[in-house]
């Protein structure tokens, strides 16, 4: 059962599914962007404790869909081996979003396939999700048309973080306006270990 399901059981929840890097990886990325924060304090920088790799944004999920969603995500996690990742490079979505990229060791399509499986699980649970091609990233900042994000992308282009293993799948609730400065607060509602590879499979 989803953690906290007994609280406000009849209220829809704004949810997303993600992989979350370990603290050491987040600290390393935070150190890399610290000079950028100092140079452009007017950009709306996201907080390191909220950084994650979204697999699917689900929006407002009705209570009757959450139980089915949890069951299906449990099955998705059970079929997925842990994934070796690293934060690497950067990019932007127009003038609105600055993001850090993700490098995948081994099977480069593994994250995309996991995201596709998560989206399929959501749809089968009655949750509408976007269908555009998946692009794994960690959102670092949100700008405006008055701020050119291209120099920030260039300064982060050569960044490569330490490798890490994504070994858990997270279902997270986004509570708008509940964080510092009326930012969103993220709260893990459920988490599942990814399948541990059996040595007999190799």
N, C-alpha and C positions, 0 to 999 in steps of 0.2 A: 504494500500500500504506500502511496505517496506520503512522504514525511509531512506532518502537519495537516493531513487530510481532514482531521476532525475540526480544524479551525476554519470558520467561514466556509463550510462545506458546500454551500449553495452559491458561492461567488466564483465567477470565472477568474482564471489566473493567466497572467501574461507570461508565457513560457518560451524558453529556447533550449536546444540541446547542444552540448559543447564538449570539447576537450579542453582541459585546463592545464597549462604548463606549471611545473613546480616552482616554488618560491625563488630558488637560485636563478632560474632562467628569467623570471620576471625582474629580479633585481638587476641582472646583467643588462636587460633591455632598458630598464629605467635609467641606468647609468649612461647608456649610449644616447638617450634622448634628452638628458638633463641640459646640455648646452642649447638645444633647440628650444626647450621650454623657457630658458632664460632669455633667449633672443626674441621670442615671440610670445610673451605672456598673454596677449589678447586672444590667441587661439584657444579654443575650448579643448584643453587636453584631458584625456580620460585618465582615471586613476589606475595605477599599476595593479591594485588589488581587484580590479574589475576586468583585467585583461583575460581574454579567452579566445579560443578558436571555435567560432560558431559552425555547427553542422547544419542546423535548421532553425530558423526563427518561426515560432508557431503562433505568435500573437495571443489574443485572448482565447483561452481554451475553456470550454464549458465543463462543469463538474462531471457530467455524465460521460464525457470523453476521456477524462484523465485516467480512470482505472484501466480502460482498454489500452490507452497509450503507454502506461507504465508496463503492462504485461508485454506488449509488443516490443518495447525498447529493451526489456530484459532479454528477450529472445535475440534481438539484433546484437547486443553486447556479447551474448554467449557464442555467436558465430564468428566474431571478429578477433583476430590476433592483435596483440599490442603493436603499435606503430612507432617506428623510430623517426623522430622529427627534429628540426632545428629552426629557430627563427632566423630568417635570412632576407636581406634586402628590404625594399619598401616600394610603395606605389600610392596611387591616389584614385579616387572616384571623382572626376571633375575637380571642382574647387571646394568640394564639400567634405571629403573624408581623406585623411592621411592614414595609411595602414602599413604594418610590417608584414612581410611575406613569410611563407612557410616552405621549408625544404624537407622533402621526404626521402629517407634512405630506403634502398631496396625498391619495392614495388611503388612507383610514383603515383599510381592511380588508386592506392589503398584508401586515402582520405576521401577522395571523390566518391568511391564506391560506398564507403561507410555513410557519407552524407546522403547518397541516394537511398540507401537502406533505411536511414532514419526518416527521410521524407516519405518513403513508401509506408512505413509504419504509422506515421502521423495520418496520412490520407486514409488508411484502412481503419483508423480510429475515429474518423469523421472530422479531422482537422484539416483545414485548407492551408497549403503551403505554396510558396512561390515555385515556379517551374524553370526559371532562368538557370543557365549553366552555373555550376558551383565554382567559386573561387575562394580558396582558403586564405584567411588573413586575420590579423589582430588589429582592431581599430585603435589608433593612437590619439587622434585628434579630429575635431570637426571645425571647419573654417567657414568663411563667407566669401562671396564673390570679390570682396575687397582685398583678400589675402591670397597671394600666389603660393600654392603648396609645392610647386616644382623644385625650388631650392631645397626644401626639406627632404623631398624624395631623393635628390642627388646626394645630400649629406649622409643619408642612411643607406645608400645603394650598396655599399661594400660591407655593411654590417653582417656578420655571421655569428650567431650565438652558439653556445655549447649544445650538443645533442641531448635529447631527452626522450624518454619512452612514455607515450600516451598509453596508459594501462587501465583507465577508467572512463566510462561514459557518464556525463552529468546531465540531469534535467534541472534547469535553473529557472527560478521565478524572478522576473524583473519588476520591481516595485517603483514606479515612476515618482520622482520627487521625494523619495524617502531617504536619500543619501545626503552627504555633505553638500551644502550649497544648492539644495533641491535637485541634485542629480539622482540618477536611478540607483537603487540598491539591489544587489543581486544576492539571492539566497538559494542555496542548493536544496532542492526538494527530494531528489532521489539520485543515487549513483550506483553504477554497476561495474564490476571488474570485467575487462575484456578477457576473452578466452586465453588461458595460458597454453601456449603451444606444447603439444605432447611430443616428446623426443622421438616417439615411434613413428611420427608423421614424416620425419626428415629422412 
